[in-house]
Amino acid sequence: MNSLKTVILTSVILLFSFATIAGFFYFKANKRMSAEIPVIKPGVAGDVVPASFKTSYNMGRVLFSDYTERSGIDFLHHQAEDVIDSLPQVMGSGVCIFDYNSDGNMDVYLVNGSGYTYYYGEKPWWYKPPSNVLYQNNGNGQFTDITKRAGMGYTGWGMGCAAADFNNDGYQDIYVTYYGKNILYKNNGNGTFMNVADKTGVDGKKEKWSTSAAWADYDNDGWLDLYVVNYIKFDKYMNPGEFNSAYQMPTNLLMNSKIYTGSANILFHNNKDGTFTDVTKKAGVEDSAGKGLGVIFCDLDNDGDADIYVVNDGARNVLFINNGNGAFTDIGGEAGVDTPLSGMGVAAGDYDNDGDFDIFATYPASETNILYRNMLNTLSNPPISNPPTPPFSKVGMKEVPPFSKGDKGGFAALFSEKDYELALSFKDVTVASGLGEDVSIGFFGWGTDMFDYDNDGYPDIFVANGNPNPDFDNPRTTVGQRNQLFRNNGSGIFTDVSGSSGDGLKIARSSRGATFGDIDNDGDIDIVINNNNNYASVLRNDGGNSGNYLTIQLKGTKSNRDGIGAKVSLTAGSLVMLQEVRAGSGYLSQNDTRLHFGMDEVEKADKILIQWPSGITQLIKDVAANQFITVTEGTDNFKIEEKKRKAFHDNFPPLEKTILTTLADPRPSKKIEAMRALRDVVNEEIIDKAIEPVMMSLNNRDKDVRKEAADLLCKLLKDEQTILRTTMLRKRLAVVPLLKALDDPEADV
């Protein structure tokens, strides 16, 4: 017994010494980094902010809370076992938000990895491979895993997902990409799904490594088509997994995508009979030289049909402009968006509210993310604060007749044919917008989106970050980084508000796919993130709905049922906003297909103009804010689905308050319950506040409470994966109580 105490005592002393030294170096490094990296603020260091710049009254009130544990979403992504040593293990997987049962509540689908990635030797008999998970939104702020009941428990090397109603039966189906054959889950309309990938012809080839996918009706025939991005020609047997093998290739070489050949993408045309045809070569969208990761369908030239933008890893990006005749033309070079770097994820949105869609793409830590401003409607760069109202003509900015197939009217400007051909171009405004090296270099970006988190009428930007390199302290996972939120100031400049936007943005995990939508139907956008080889994160938006909003769901009749590809322009006072319904974007993911418009203090939408893929245009006037509405194609009225309701925030007290209150409960069972709950908490602030009552529990009369406290403190000391100042404090505080615990009369303690 004495020898055991000696071992424990020695371990604690060594740990304390290490904590002190590491804390010293961390403090010095942090101080040096703070001095070297300037912070861009509006109006400072050369930023140009117009005198008319309006600060939203909602600024500073919005916080993203880590709602994961309370939501019931306990998803663990699993793509490696003992150590990360190959490229597929660091790529992560995606996540989709969609309403699988059409009850008005957004459900969540998370894609998983293959678990063990070694292909030599047998797996243990007890091993159960991880599967993708479908979480049903219960409508009360909580989710239930219904994967098995829904028939969606497929296992494999999962990558991305995209959901849409491909057969126009009123229920959203979902396509899932893999290393290997892909899956198309047809929604049976009764809460179950059936894999029809083979039957429909969209399973892809077994040797393909597919990544992102997106749905759109590229020929405007009323049926959704499918574009599947493929990555590289990867040989999973290149790395046997024998660490002492002379034939094993170096890990740093295997992790480099540049040694592999790119794999061709695929465009599937919907035959309207439940099957698809590969029209990739016919349509001119093969992009065989690419190593595709992100894709988005978007009408970038405002001519009424869907264009395709693909970001490639280590190869030039591609912009396929839809010619309107079933074929596409790559104009990425002419348009200025073919950056030959290592693109990961992509998003599109009208960040400057000038009536056309801009592009934002994420890149590795050694490169900056890139914001491309669409110059289509710019006209010698007029002030962003005074955008034209679509649809308009560049001659006098007057309204023009609605778009009809074959002309350039409607949302597009009135050009001569020659002017039109020269019109589409983009300008790299990354640095000018405050998104340059100061806030981008050092962060490895993956998932992303442009969305209005504070309901001020201007799209903001979120980036999911995560270093792909194995963590030195825990080689089973990759290095964690905090995610970033950039607030659109309404002047063309963004500000990094990550540090002041809640505990949900202080979590450092290796994030990959991210999806955005109002999962609690309270009028602001929440975020769900799939973290590589770690638990998923659910970030609830608290306070975004202090600003007014309007959420619009479209239902097609002549167009596809989900209204994918429809564009909506909403005018609310001086705000003029443009959005588009999309199915597939970011990195391996898809967002809520309902369109969410922030309206700041304006209490009604003066005008809502809808441009359907079929060519039909609808105009709705004077719609009250703070409600969810559904608009059906070709009808004069809209249906109010739900007026603004209070979210379920009050039904679930903050986790911090719950744990601290329970720890203070005199009953031993309650204290043990709280300490066990604390084991799964990753929020540093909550742990710091709970650490003192946990240490006091070492003096509790109940031996089970003392044992639980000792176990928890040892876990906190042992499992720290990053060295932060707060963790150093915890280690120092815990050393003395643990030394005292060595003298506890109970052997279990």
N, C-alpha and C positions, 0 to 999 in steps of 0.2 A: 504493500500500500504506500509505504514511504517512497519507494522508487517511482511509483506512478505519480505521486505528488511532485517529485523532483522534476520529472519530465514535463508536467503541465506548467510548473513554475518557470522552468527554463524557456518554454515556448512562449509564455506570456511576456517575459522580459524581452526576448528577441523581437516579438511583435511590437511591443511598445517602442523599442529603439528604432525599428524600421519605420513606424508611423511618424515618429518625430523627425527623422531625416527626410523622409519623403515629403512631409508637410512643408519642411523648410525649402526644399527644391521646387515644390509646386508653387509656393508663394512667390519665390523669385521669378520663376518662369511666367507665372500669371501676370506679375507686375511688368515684366519685360514686354510680354505680348500686348498688354494694355497700352503701353507707351508707343509700341511700333504700329499698331493698327488703329488708324483714325476712325471715328464714327461720323458718318454723314448725317447731318440734320438739315431739315428744310430751312433755307435762308442763310445757311452758313457755308463758308469755304467755297464760294462761287456758285452755289445753287441759285437758280433763277425762279423765284416764286412771285407770281403776279400779285399786285396790290389787292386785286379782287379775290385772292385765294380765300376760300371759305372753310373754316374748321368745323367739321360736323359736331353737333352737340353730343353725339354718341361716342366721340373719341375718348379713349382711356377707360371706358366703362365695360368693355368686352373682355371676358376671360374665358380661356378654354380649360375646362376641368378634366382631370383624368377620371373618367366615368367607367372605366373598363370593368372593375370588379363588381360594381353595382349593376351593370347592364346585363350580367349573366353571360357575356361573351368571354369564354375562357380558352380561346383558340391558341394552340401552340404550334408554330411553324417548325418543321423538322426536316432538315435537308442534309444533315451530317451527323456522324456519331462521335467518334473519338477526337478527330482533328480535321480541320478544313484544309484540303490540299489539292482541290481541283476547281476549275472555273464554274461548273454548275452549282456548286455548293454556296457560292457567294451571290448568285443572281437574284435569289429571293423569289417571291410570288406576288400575285395581285389580289385584288378584292373588288367586289361589285356590290352596289346598292341597287336593288330593284324590288318591285312589288309583285312577288310570285303568286299571291292569292287574291290580288285586286281588292284588298280591303282598305286601301288608302294609307297604310303604314309601310314604310320602307324596310324591307328585309335585307339581311347581309349574307353574302356568300364569300367565304375565304378559301383561297386555293393553297394547298399544302405541297410539301416536297415529298421525296421518296423515302425519307428516313435514312436508313443505311445506304450509303452510296458505294460501298465496296462490292465488287462483282466476282471476287474469288473467295472461296470458302463458304460454308453454310451459315445462315443466320440462326440464332438461338431458337429453339422450338417454341419458346414462349413469346417470341417477338411478334408484335402486331403493328403492321405498317400504318403510318398516319394517312388520313384521308382528308379530302376537302370537307368543309362543314357549311351547312345552310342553317342560319339562325332566323327563326321567325320572330318578327316584331309583335309582341303581345298587345301593343297599344297602351301600355302603362309604364313605359320607360324600361322595360326588361325584355330580354330575348330568350328563346328556347331553342335548343339544338334539336332539329327535326330531320337531320340528315338521313338516318336509317329509314324513317317512315316515308320520306320523300323519294327514296331510292337513288340517292346521289352520293353514296359512299365510295366512289371509285378511288383507287389508290394508284400512285404512279408519280412520275417526275413532273409535278404540276407547275405551270407558269402563270398564265393570264386567263382572263374571262371577259366576256361581253354579253349583255342580256338585251333581247329585243323579241318582239312578236313576229317571227319570220314567216308564219303561215296565216297571219291575219285572223286568228280565231279569238282574239281578245285576251289571251294569256301570254305573259312574257316567258320566252324560252331563254336558254343560256348556253353559250359556246365556251368551252374550256380548252386551253392549249396546253400541250405537253412536249417534253422530249419524247418523241414517239407519236403514236396515233392520237389525234384530238377527239374531243367528245362534243356532240350536240345533244343537249338535254331538251327534249320536247316536253312542254308543260301539258299534262293531261287534263288540267282544269279541275282536278279533284284533290289537289295537294300532293300529287306524285308526278314524277318525271320518268321519261324513257329515253335511253340513248339511241338516237336514230342517225348517228354520224355515218355509219356504213351505208344505210339505206338511202340517205340523202346525198351521199357522195362528197361530204366535206370532212372526212376523217383525216385527210392528208396522208402522207407516206410515213411508214414506220420509222424510217431513218431520219426524218425531219426533226429539227428542234424549233418548234414554233414558240413565239413570245406573245406579242400583243395581237389583238384582233379588234375589228370595228365593223359595225353594221351601217349601211346606208343604201338608199335607193338611187344608185348612180345614174340610171337611165330613166328615172321618174315614171316607171310603169305601174307604181302602186305596190310593189313587192320589194322587200329588203334583200339586198345583196350583201356579200361578206368578203372582207379583205383580211387575209391572214399574213402576218409578218413572220418570217423565218430568220433565224439568227446565223448559225455557222454549221458547217459539216463537222460534227464532233464525234470522236471515237471514244466511247466510255471505257474501252479496254486499254487505253494508252497508259493508264496509271493503275497497276495491279493492287496497290495498297499495302505492299510489303515494304516496310520502312528501311530495311537493310538490303533491299534488292538492288543488284548492280544494274538492273534493266529499268529501274524507275526513273522517269524523267524528272528534272528539277521542278520543285513546286512553283517557283516564280515564273518558270517558262509555261507550265500548264495553265497558270492563271492569266496568261496574256492572250487576248482574243486575236492579236495580230498574227499568230502562227497558224490560224485556221482559215479555211476558205469560206467565203460568204455563201449563204443558201438563198435560193430564189423565193420571193414572196408569191402569194396566190390570190387571185381575184375570182370568187365564185359568183356566178350569175344565177339568180333565183328563177327557176323555170315555171313557177306558179302552180306546180303540181306536187309539191313536197320534195322536189329534188333540185340539185344545183349542178351547173356546168362550169368547169374550169375554163375561163376566158382570158387568162393572164396574158398570154402572148398576143391574142387577138386584140386585146384592149391596150397593149403596150405598157403594162405596169409590172413587168417581171423584176426589174431592179436586181439582176443577178449578182451584181458586184457588191451589193450591200450586206451588212450584218445588222439587220433591223432589230430594234428594240421598242420604239414608240411609234404610234401611228394615230392620225386623226383625220376624219372626214370633215371638211369644212368648205363652205362656199366663199373662198377667199377673194374671188374676183367679182362677186355680187351679180352673177349672171343667171342664177336660179338653179344651178346643179352642183353636185357635190364634187369637190376637188380632194386630192389625197396628199397629205404631207407625212413623210417617213423620216425619222431620225435614225441614223446608223452609227454603230460603234466602230470607230476607226476608219470610216469611209464617208464620203460626201453625203449630205442629206439630199432628199429628192422631193420635189414639188411636182406632182402630176396634175396638170390643169385639165379639167373635163371639157372635151371638145363639143359635147352635146350630141355626138353621133355614135356613142358607144365606145369611143376610144379616148385616150389621154395623151398628153404631150408633156414631157419633162422640161420645165422651164426654171428649175431651181437655180441654175447659174445666172440666167438673165434677170431673175427676180431678186437675186442677192441673198438666197437662203440655203445655199448648198454647202455650208461650212463643213470642211473635211476633218472634223474632230471626233470625239467619242460621245455622241448623243445618247441619252438614256430615256428621258420622258419628254412628253410634249403636251402643251395646252394651247388653246386659242380662245380669245375673247377680245372685246372692244374696250381695252383699258382706257383709251382716251375719248371714248364716246363720240367718235366722229363718223360713225355709220359703216365701218368695215372692221373685219376681224384681224387682230394682230396675233403674233405667235410668240410663245415663250417655251424654251427648251432647257433641260437640265443637263449638266456635264460633270465630269469627275473633279476631284479636289484641285488638280493642277490647272484647271481651266475655269473660266467664269461661265455661269449660266448666261443665256443669251435672250434678250428681248428684241424682237423684230417689230418695228412699227410699219403697218400697212399704209403705203402712201397713196392708195387708190383714190381716196376722197380728201386728200390733204390740200391740194391747190396752193402751192407755194408756202406750205406750212402755216395755215391760219392758226390762231390761238386755240389751244385745246379747250379753253374755257368757253368758247363760242362755236360749238360744232354745228354743222348743218343737220337738218331733220330729214331722215330718209322717209319715203323715197324722194329724191330730189334730182334736179338737173344741175350740172356744173355751170350752166349758163344762167346766171341770176339766182341759182339755188331755189328754184321754184318746184313745186310738186309736179310729178309726171304721172302718166297713166300706169296702172299696175303692170307687173311683169307678165308677159305671155311668152310661151315657148317660141324661140326663134328670133326674139329681139333682145335688145339690151336695156329694156326699161325697168320699171319697178325700183327695186333697191339699187340696181346699177345706175350709174349716171348715163346721160345721153351723150354718147360719143359718136364721132365719125368712126368707121371701121378701122382706119389707120390709127386714130387716137386710142381706140380701145385696145388694140394689140400692144401698144406701148404703155398702157396705163398701169398694169400690175407690177409693182416693185415694192421692196421692203428696205427699211433703213435700220441698221443695228444701233439701237439707242440704249444699250445696256449701261454704259458709263453715265450718259447724260441723265438717265432715269434713276440713278442712285443704286443700281444693282451690280456694279462692277466689282473689281478685285477686293475692295475693302470689306465687302460683305459676302463674297462668293468663294474666293480662293481659300482652300483648306476644308471646304465642305463638299462632300461627294453627293451630288443630287440625283434623285431617282424620281419618285412620284411627284406630281405637281398639278396645280389647277389655278385658273383665274376665277375668283368668286368673291362676292361682296359679303365679307364676314361681319361688317358693322352696319350694314343697311344704309350706307350713305349715298348710294347710287353710282359708286365707282368700283370696278373690279379690283380686288387685291390679289396677292400671289402667295401661295404656300408651296414650300419645297420640303419633301421628305428626304432626309439625309442619312447616310450610313457608309462608313468606310468598308470596302470589301476585304481588307486585309485581316487575317486572323488576329484575335486579341491575344496579346502576350500572356496575360494572366489567365485567360480561359480560351484555349485554342479550339474549343468546340463552337465558338461563335466569332463573329466579326466585330470590329471596333464600333462602339456606339457613338453617335453624334446627336446633338440636339437638332430638332427640326426648326425651320424658319418661316416666319410670317412677315410679309412685307405689306405695309399699309399704303394704299394709293391715296396720295394727298390731294388728288383732283387737279394737280398742276402739271402732270406728266412726270412727277418724281415720287419714288417710293421710299418709305422709311422702315427699317428693320425694327419691329415692335415685339419680337419674340420674347425678350426678357421681361416685358411688362404685360404679357397677355395670358397669365395664368400658369398653374403648375403643370398643365398638360403639355406645355411647350418647353419644360425644363427637363423632361425625361430624355436621357441619352441612350437610345437603342439604335440598332442598325436597321433603319427603316427602308422599305422598298415600295411596294404598291400602296397607294392612298386613294380613298374615294370620298366624295363630298356630297352631302345631302342633308335634308332636315329630317333626321331619324326620329325626333320626338314631336314633329309637327307643331312647333311653337313659334315659327316665323324667323328662324335664323339657321345658318348652315353649320352642321356638325361634321366631324372628320373621323373616319375609321382607317387605321393604318395596319398593314401586314408587315411585321418585323421579322427579319431573317433569323431563323433559328432561335426564335424568342416568342413571347406572348404578344398577341395583337394589342393595339391601343385604341380605345374609344375616347375621343376628345369631344366633350359636350360644350357647345357654345352657350355661355351664360352672359346675357346682356345684349347680344346682337339685335334682339327684337325690341330694344328700346327705340330703335328707328322703325319707321313704317315700312311695309313691304307688300308685295302681291306675288302669290305663287300660282303659276298657270300650268295646267296639264292639258295637252292637246290630244284629240282623238280623231284620227283620220278616217275618211270614208272613201273618197276617190284616191287619196294618198294612202300610204301605209298606215296601219292601225295606230302605231305609236307616234305618228307625226314626226319620225326621224328625218332631219333635214329641213324642217320648217323653221323659218326665221320670224322673230317677233320683235317689233320696235315698240317701246313703251315710252310715252311722253307724260311726265309728271312735273308740272310747273316748268322750271328751267332745265330739268333733267330730261335728256333724250338717250335712252339705252337700247342696245341691240343685243339679242341673244339668239342662239340656235339650238335646236334639240339634237343631241348627239348620243350615240351608243358606242362607247369605247374611246378612251383617251388616257392621258397621263402616262404611267408606266404599268402595263399589264392590267389595267383596271378600267372601271366605268363608274360614272357618277349618276346621281338621281336624275332621271330624264324630265322631271318637272322643272320648269324655268322659274327661278327665284329672282325677283327684282327688288332691290333695296330702294326705298323712296324717301329716305331721310325724314324731314318733317312734313312732307307733302301728304295730304290726307286722301287724295284720290288720283287715279290715273286718268288724265284728260283724254288720252287716245291710245288705243292698242291696235296696231296694224300687224296682221298675221299674213305671211307669205307662205303658202303651202307648196310642197314639192310638185303637186299637180298643176300649179299655175293659178289656182284659186286664191284670191285675196279677200280677207275679211277685215272690217274696221269696226271696232267697238269703242264707245265713248263713255266717259264719266263712270268709272268703276271704283267703288270705295276701296281704300287700302285695308290691309290686315285681314286678308281672307285667302282661302284656297279656292280656285275656280277651275272648272273644266270647260274647254271650248271645243265643240264638235265642228268639223269641217263642213262648210256650206250652210250653217244655221246662223240666224241673226242674234240669238241669245246665248248666254252662258249659264252654266250651272254652278251655284255656290256649294262647294263640297264641305267647307268648314270655315267658320269665322275664327278670328284669333282666339286661341285658348291659352290658358296658363299651362306651361310645361309641367312635367312631373317632378320638377326639382324639389318641391317641398315635401313630396311623398318619401323622398330618400334623403335623409339628413347627410350633410357632408361627411365623407369618410373620416376626416380628421376628428370631427366632433363625436362621431360614433365610437371610434376606438378610445379616445381619451375619456369619454364618459363611462364606457364599459370598464376601462382599467381602474377607474375610481370606485367602481362598485365593490362593496365589501365581500360579496359572495365569491368564493374561490372559483366556482364554475365559470362565472362571468369574466374574471380576470384571465383565466386560461383561454377562454373563447377569444378575447381581445388580442392576446399575445399570438395566438395561432393565426388570426386574421392579419396581424402585422407582418407575418412571414412573407406574405405575397405582395406587400406594398412596395412600390418602387419610388414613390414620391419622397425625396430627401427631406422636405420640410415636415411632413407628417412623422417620419421616423425620428427626426431630431426632437420634436415636441413630445414624443412618446417614450423616449429613451430613459428619462428620469424616473417616471413611475414604474417602468420595467425593472430598473435597478433597485428601486425601493421594494419591489416584490421579492427580492432575494432575502428579505428579512421577514417575509410573511410566515405566519404560524403553520400554514398548510404546506406540507412537503411537496405536493404536486404543483402548487403555484411556484415554489422556489425552483423546482426542477425545470418547469416550463420557462421561467425567466432565464435560468442559466443556459438552457438550450438555445433560446432566442439570441442572447447576447453572443454566444459562441458562433451562431450562424451569421450574425451581422459582421463579426470580425473576420470570419473565414471567407464569406462569399462575395465581399466587395470586389467588383470588377474594374472599377475606376477609382483613382486616388483624387478625392475632392477634399476641400478644406473641411466640409461638414463631416465627412467620414473620419477624418483625422481626429476631430473633436470627439466623436462617438467612441473611437478606439481608446483615447486617453481616459475618458470618463468610465469606460467599462473595465479597465484593467484592475483597479483597486477592488471593486465589488467581486470580480471573478476570483481574485486572490483570496478574498474572504470566504468565498463559496467553497474553497478547498478544505476549509475546516468544518464544513457542515456535518453534523452528526449522522445525517442520512446518506448512505453510500450512493443512492441513486442520484442525489444532487451533486 
